[in-house]
Amino acid sequence: MTTPDPTRTPPATLRRARRAFVLVSFVLPLLIVVVSALVLGSWLPSFPGDVAIHWGVDGADGFGPAATYLWVLLGMGLGIPIFLTITTLVAVGAHWGPTARFLGAVSAGTSAFAGAICLGSLAIQRDLTSPADVPGIGGVMGVAFAALLLVGGLAWVVQPRVSAIAGPTLESRRTVRIGDGERVVWVGTTTMPTGALLLLLVVLLGLVALAVTMAVTGVPLAWVSALVALVVGFAVAATASFRVRVTPDGIDARALIGWPRKAIPVAEIVSARAVRVSPFGEFGGWGWRLAPDGRSGIVMRQGPAIEVHRREHGPFVITIDGAEEAAALLQAYVERSAGPAPSSETGRAAR
């Protein structure tokens, strides 16, 4: 007989949640895109020339083939939902929770938004004789955002409510004892997985190459691309790796460039333990995260993590190798800071 894993969503609940997720995240967007594409296809012959495909502050300022909207519909209305569906099913695994439910709603809402924006943009241009007569797109945008909220909200409601189950507590491989006056320090580094870091670096290099190309060719507003590359580069440097220290003063985690930093004094800590964390299932992703259950933390990878319970705030989590020993040491300092436990004896009678 197989013992159920208490850290994973029960199989029956997981199957029900996954079925509902696939229906709203993939099947519904597929239906929306198919219907929208059929309508668009019936309209295309009535647009022999270019149509407005971009609007600025002063109205339509970009024109192109009407078939452009078909590609936008397929890319946004179906491409994004497919990506979200596959990513969620693979990354969440058996640790289902509100994050997966939310992404299902986002997928459905995005498809509805794409269908409304593409159909609406072409609908207001039917029977026009001149591009100068193209009206504003404000009304279409309003309808598209209403479709996003309505369909996304319904997709959220029809999915079952499943709470993410926290990972198991991990026991230290050795007992940590600290003598009076001793000062023991634990130091470790937590870093993004190599694959994720390489992907971010590729994106950053692409942004840098784009900025340089735009600057060399004299493209207007090239500085915007340079600014985006600078911001992304700083964000990668600030979140790629953190140095974690446990000392008698508490726990401190800071990026290798010095910021951001999180320091929790031992006086604010109720307890510390090591747990196993599922980043996507419990926190919705990687990086500096906030979970639906009130926990926050530096979540870099799946596996062991230090979970610090604070007096006036929710638990703070730091994923790192060696979390068992780090949490045991921190707990020892918390107990030492609290002082010796009161004796059960009130005294002895003098002889």
Number of C-alpha atoms within 10 A of each C-alpha: 3 4 5 10 10 11 16 18 22 15 12 8 13 19 13 13 21 20 13 19 28 18 17 28 34 23 17 21 26 21 13 20 22 17 13 21 20 11 12 21 14 9 16 17 11 11 16 9 12 14 24 20 17 13 16 10 7 7 15 19 13 12 15 13 15 24 17 14 23 21 13 16 27 19 15 19 29 27 17 19 29 20 13 18 19 13 15 24 16 11 17 20 16 20 24 28 24 22 22 29 25 18 23 28 27 24 31 34 31 26 32 28 26 27 31 24 23 24 20 17 24 19 13 15 17 14 9 13 9 9 15 11 10 18 16 16 17 11 12 19 16 13 15 23 18 16 22 24 19 17 23 25 16 15 25 23 12 15 23 18 14 18 16 23 19 18 19 15 17 17 15 17 10 9 11 15 12 13 8 7 6 9 11 14 14 15 14 15 17 21 19 17 14 10 9 14 15 12 11 16 15 12 15 19 14 13 20 20 15 16 22 16 14 18 16 10 9 10 11 9 11 17 14 12 19 19 14 15 21 16 13 18 18 12 11 15 14 18 21 20 22 26 18 22 19 22 18 18 18 19 23 17 24 20 20 17 15 11 13 13 15 15 14 16 15 23 14 15 23 16 20 24 23 27 22 19 28 27 23 24 27 26 26 23 20 19 18 15 19 18 18 15 14 11 18 19 23 25 27 26 23 16 16 23 32 31 24 25 18 18 12 9 12 14 20 21 25 25 26 25 17 18 24 22 21 28 27 23 26 29 21 19 27 22 16 16 14 12 9 8 8 7 7 6 6 7 7 6 5 4 3
